Amino acid sequence: MAKEEETPPAEETSEANERAEASASETQPSAAPEENDSEAEADAEAAVEADPLDDLNAKLEEALAQLEGYRDQALRAEAEMQNVRRRAERDVANAHKFALEKFLGNLVSVVDSLEKAIESAEQADRTGDPIVEGVQLCLKLLLDLLEKENVRVLDPVGEPFDPQYHEAMSMIENPDVEPNSVVLVVQKGYVLNQRLVRPAMVMVAKGESPNIDEEA
């Protein structure tokens, strides 16, 4: 007579089923890591797509800043060149205008000598002397030449004293003239293109409130 198969207890069957389910769940891959990986890849792709544009914008701003710097340098250089050109033009113009200044400073002594010679001849009553007439002609030609070169003679008898162009030798009392006016010119002055070459040496009438010293 065959032995009847023994049926395992219900508790053992339940434990075996739980172990099988646990083993199956361990071997089955989890869905959560896949989702995390997908999100990370999406973020990486978004970052890759955004980076080139940001880099281009940064380079563009840097290039614009450099361009503005070069523009400022160019403007400064242009302004400096204009200043240099203006200074050079002014220097050249002054060189043309005042090239005779040193020569004129030496020439006026010759004019003084000719005038003194004519004055002495007039005092000696030699006005008709051919030599005196020749000296007078030479003086006239010389003064005409100076006038052509924009040289102005300062002979301010009767004019108000001007410290810019006159140098007072002394002050004298003279009620017949205005105070602080030039009474006598001891030595004439000369001006070249509005630049004083030599001041006029003068004597000035004394006033109640003189603007200059009695002796220079």
C-alpha atoms as one frame of an Amber mdcrd trajectory, in Angstrom:
protein
   0.000   0.000   0.000   1.569   3.317  -1.078   2.355   5.984   1.397   0.308
   9.104   1.110   2.349  12.232   0.275   2.731  14.498   3.185   1.354  17.961
   2.617   3.720  20.624   3.941   2.300  22.841   6.562   0.642  26.059   5.487
   3.174  28.178   7.401   6.125  26.726   5.506   4.347  27.321   2.191   3.728
  30.950   3.082   7.366  31.509   4.086   8.573  29.969   0.847   6.342  32.283
  -1.200   7.627  35.386   0.648  11.234  34.351   0.035  10.500  33.866  -3.674
   8.860  37.270  -3.974  11.738  38.959  -2.152  14.251  37.287  -4.441  12.287
  38.379  -7.496  12.088  41.943  -6.271  15.877  42.011  -5.720  16.637  40.779
  -9.198  14.174  43.202 -10.904  15.822  46.557 -11.749  14.453  49.636  -9.988
  12.731  52.330 -12.047  13.799  55.245  -9.826  17.511  55.304 -10.872  16.481
  55.368 -14.525  14.296  58.376 -13.914  17.143  60.172 -12.057  19.566  59.424
 -14.886  17.107  60.819 -17.433  16.726  64.057 -15.492  20.517  64.443 -15.125
  20.995  63.902 -18.850  18.291  66.456 -19.606  19.949  69.024 -17.330  23.340
  68.359 -18.914  21.915  68.786 -22.398  20.227  72.056 -21.359  23.484  73.312
 -19.883  25.370  72.395 -23.039  22.806  74.209 -25.138  22.970  77.396 -22.930
  26.758  77.633 -22.511  27.713  78.704 -26.097  25.268  81.633 -26.097  26.456
  82.884 -22.735  30.054  82.588 -23.897  29.308  84.541 -27.057  27.568  87.286
 -25.077  30.509  87.580 -22.712  32.955  87.785 -25.617  30.768  90.363 -27.329
  30.704  92.562 -24.217  34.470  92.244 -23.874  34.963  93.180 -27.537  32.665
  96.199 -27.174  34.595  97.357 -24.102  37.883  97.056 -25.990  36.391  98.915
 -28.955  35.284 101.771 -26.684  38.780 101.911 -25.202  40.385 102.051 -28.657
  37.904 104.739 -29.700  38.789 106.849 -26.670  42.500 106.423 -27.396  41.966
 107.428 -31.019  40.038 110.555 -29.999  42.751 111.526 -27.527  45.458 110.979
 -30.119  43.553 113.071 -32.673  43.075 115.900 -30.169  46.752 115.805 -29.272
  47.738 115.935 -32.933  45.473 118.937 -33.474  47.091 120.693 -30.514  50.550
 119.901 -31.835  49.597 121.177 -35.284  48.146 124.397 -33.861  51.244 124.963
 -31.728  53.476 124.355 -34.725  51.460 126.764 -36.861  51.595 129.391 -34.119
  55.347 128.915 -33.700  55.896 129.250 -37.443  53.726 132.368 -37.574  55.621
 133.901 -34.647  58.917 132.991 -36.266  57.870 134.899 -39.385  56.464 137.834
 -37.429  59.333 138.256 -34.998  62.295 137.041 -37.039  63.598 140.631 -37.139
  63.263 141.203 -33.404  66.914 140.587 -32.518  68.122 142.386 -35.623  65.837
 145.323 -34.875  67.199 145.522 -31.337  70.636 146.150 -32.814  69.401 148.370
 -35.645  67.648 150.926 -33.441  71.028 151.998 -32.086  71.966 153.047 -35.626
  68.715 155.013 -35.878  69.533 156.719 -32.585  72.960 157.709 -33.874  71.548
 159.159 -37.106  68.931 161.144 -35.190  71.572 162.496 -32.809  73.746 163.508
 -35.759  70.865 165.401 -37.383  69.955 167.041 -34.070  73.539 168.218 -33.572
  73.667 169.584 -37.120  70.449 171.532 -36.563  71.822 172.991 -33.348  74.965
 174.032 -35.240  72.786 175.579 -37.953  74.086 173.250 -40.683  70.718 172.337
 -42.132  71.779 173.127 -45.691  74.929 171.025 -45.539  74.893 168.253 -48.192
  76.319 165.792 -45.649  73.500 166.536 -43.233  70.970 166.170 -46.032  72.495
 162.788 -46.892  72.188 161.662 -43.276  68.559 162.823 -43.218  67.854 160.861
 -46.393  69.468 157.739 -44.947  67.386 158.086 -41.802  64.194 158.489 -43.816
  64.914 155.425 -45.937  65.656 153.408 -42.832  62.454 154.474 -41.072  60.418
 153.715 -44.205  61.936 150.239 -44.306  61.093 149.652 -40.652  57.510 150.734
 -41.266  57.183 148.220 -44.077  58.296 145.521 -41.646  55.506 146.499 -39.207
  57.821 148.372 -36.869  56.165 151.218 -34.993  58.174 154.070 -33.464  57.167
 155.200 -29.974  57.496 158.977 -29.629  54.767 159.716 -27.036  55.255 163.437
 -26.327  52.030 164.801 -24.829  50.464 161.337 -24.492  49.439 159.741 -21.177
  52.116 157.664 -19.557  51.688 153.971 -20.425  53.849 151.629 -18.322  53.370
 148.912 -20.935  55.340 150.873 -23.540  57.027 153.699 -21.604  59.772 153.783
 -19.000  59.835 156.883 -16.790  63.274 158.392 -16.225  61.980 161.062 -13.837
  58.980 163.221 -13.008  58.986 166.994 -13.401  56.546 169.721 -12.483  54.811
 171.288 -15.450  51.473 173.014 -14.821  50.883 173.481 -18.533  50.299 169.773
 -19.221  48.074 167.076 -17.783  49.486 165.176 -14.795  51.096 161.836 -15.642
  51.507 162.802 -19.283  54.804 162.523 -21.174  56.668 165.830 -21.226  59.915
 164.772 -22.888  61.144 161.722 -24.787  64.751 160.979 -23.947  64.934 157.919
 -26.209  62.308 156.636 -28.633  60.844 153.171 -28.310  60.033 150.539 -30.925
  57.309 147.917 -31.307  57.415 144.980 -33.749  54.012 143.448 -34.563  52.567
 144.613 -31.232  55.567 143.202 -29.348  57.691 145.694 -27.478  61.302 145.708
 -28.643  62.438 148.714 -26.621  60.375 150.988 -24.327  60.423 154.731 -24.783
  62.520 156.527 -22.147  60.412 159.491 -21.031  59.970 162.240 -18.469  56.496
 162.523 -16.967  54.578 165.471 -15.563  54.083 165.234 -11.824  50.487 165.017
 -10.617  48.729 165.014  -7.278  48.540 161.223  -7.170  51.254 159.903  -9.456
  50.979 156.291 -10.600  54.710 155.899 -10.987  57.824 156.589  -8.970  59.749
 159.782  -9.475  62.802 157.811 -10.531  62.797 154.505 -12.331
